[in-house]
């Protein structure tokens, strides 16, 4: 509960800072900020893709090395600790690595919502919980979902750049509602 409340507080803080940035920006800078907030693949280049690829190649071995431990955590903290896993240390390490990967991607293409939320759920449905298969499947499903959203965003208004973040939200929100309703029906 404290983590959720802290997340909400940080959301409002950073929304306020973003709004302040928009307020003090020139017209040209404001347009760039708004475009970044919508997310776009329009400014993606091969050099930026290479940087993201290198970061993935550097970080992925750490995840693959800890794949068994990450799978064991899904059993619960108590069972994972009984298997000799230092749960808190692994969580912090994983959080730092995921934050690093996310920040690299976001700095180049902006905020593209729901890719990081929907793709892992699709992967889990396809390959299960075993992190040896789940991690690569999440990478692949995220890339495919982003590519499909990019195509959809280009088809919506031919000749115009439609923000990809809107397209991913149109895909992600119904999928998330489906997951919530499915979990709720399983609970009852």
GIBELVEN-V336043 format. One record per backbone hydrogen bond with DSSP energy under -1.0 kcal/mol. CO is the residue of the C=O (numbers start at 0). NH is the residue of the N-H. E is the energy in kcal/mol with one decimal. If there is no record, write none. Layout:
CO,NH,E + CO,NH,E
This chain:
0,4,-2.5 + 1,5,-2.5 + 2,6,-2.3 + 3,7,-2.3 + 4,8,-2.4 + 5,9,-2.5 + 6,10,-2.2 + 7,11,-2.2 + 8,12,-2.2 + 9,13,-2.8 + 10,14,-2.3 + 11,15,-2.2 + 12,16,-2.2 + 13,17,-2.3 + 14,18,-2.4 + 15,19,-2.4 + 16,20,-2.2 + 17,21,-2.3 + 18,22,-2.2 + 19,23,-2.0 + 25,29,-2.9 + 26,30,-1.9 + 27,31,-1.7 + 28,32,-2.5 + 29,33,-2.7 + 30,34,-2.3 + 31,35,-2.2 + 32,36,-2.3 + 33,37,-1.8 + 34,38,-1.3 + 35,110,-2.0 + 37,164,-1.1 + 40,43,-1.6 + 44,48,-2.5 + 45,49,-2.3 + 46,50,-1.9 + 47,51,-2.3 + 48,52,-2.6 + 49,53,-2.7 + 50,54,-2.4 + 51,55,-2.4 + 52,56,-2.5 + 53,57,-1.9 + 54,58,-2.6 + 55,59,-3.1 + 58,61,-1.0 + 58,62,-1.4 + 59,63,-2.8 + 60,64,-2.4 + 61,65,-1.4 + 63,66,-1.0 + 65,69,-2.8 + 66,70,-2.2 + 67,71,-2.3 + 68,72,-1.9 + 71,74,-1.8 + 72,75,-1.9 + 75,79,-2.4 + 76,80,-2.9 + 77,81,-2.1 + 78,82,-1.0 + 79,84,-2.0 + 80,83,-1.8 + 84,86,-1.4 + 85,89,-2.3 + 86,90,-2.6 + 87,91,-2.3 + 88,92,-2.5 + 89,93,-2.6 + 90,94,-2.7 + 91,95,-2.4 + 92,96,-2.3 + 93,97,-2.8 + 94,98,-2.4 + 95,99,-2.2 + 96,100,-2.4 + 97,101,-2.6 + 98,102,-2.6 + 99,103,-1.9 + 100,104,-1.9 + 101,105,-2.8 + 102,106,-2.0 + 104,108,-1.9 + 105,109,-2.2 + 108,39,-2.7 + 113,117,-3.2 + 114,118,-1.8 + 117,121,-2.4 + 118,122,-2.6 + 119,123,-2.4 + 120,124,-2.0 + 121,125,-1.7 + 122,126,-3.2 + 123,127,-1.5 + 129,132,-1.5 + 129,133,-2.8 + 130,134,-1.9 + 132,136,-2.0 + 133,137,-2.4 + 134,138,-2.1 + 135,139,-2.5 + 136,140,-3.0 + 137,141,-2.4 + 138,142,-2.1 + 139,143,-2.6 + 140,144,-2.6 + 141,145,-2.4 + 142,146,-2.3 + 143,147,-2.7 + 144,148,-2.4 + 145,149,-2.2 + 146,150,-2.1 + 147,151,-2.4 + 148,152,-2.7 + 149,153,-1.4 + 150,154,-1.4 + 151,155,-1.5 + 156,159,-2.3 + 162,166,-1.2 + 163,167,-2.7 + 164,168,-1.6 + 165,169,-2.1 + 166,170,-1.3 + 167,171,-3.3 + 168,172,-2.7 + 170,174,-1.3 + 171,175,-2.8 + 172,176,-2.6 + 173,177,-2.2 + 174,178,-2.3 + 175,179,-2.5 + 176,180,-2.7 + 177,181,-2.6 + 178,182,-2.5 + 179,183,-2.3 + 180,184,-2.3 + 181,185,-2.0 + 182,186,-2.0 + 183,187,-1.9
